[in-house]
Amino acid sequence: MPAPTVQPTAVTVHQASRVLEIGFDDGARFRIPFELMRVFSPSAEVQGHGPGQETLQTGKREVLITDIAPVGHYALQPRFSDGHDSGIFTWAYLYELGARQPEFWARYEQRLQSAGADRDAPMPQAGGSACGHHH
């Protein structure tokens, strides 16, 4: 695992190939697909407020990053083309996403399979807030 002091040396948003390219000061360089970032966004909207409360994300293969802002000296906050913008991606989390991409993809595929969901299915439209206000 990387030390928490790992710092990015370069960040490039590639819209055409839909990847965030990020280089770190330990020499590591990753190309992280926007879809993977969106599906594993660290926001409460996606992760829920505890184990088992994750919201399975589908239909994100074509998602773009329309804007990306630094958060202090420790993270990035992307705005995705589907309107999602509450995920704050720390350098350590981006490093983990990049370094363990195959594991994250496998976990996503497994979650889709157990939910009987399709990766490209549209997300159900939630009414109001996504934080436990179920009607």
Summary of the structure (lengths in Angstrom):
residues: 135
radius of gyration: 15.0
end to end distance: 41.8
largest distance: 49.4
contacts: 342
relative contact order: 0.19
helix: 25%
strand: 24%
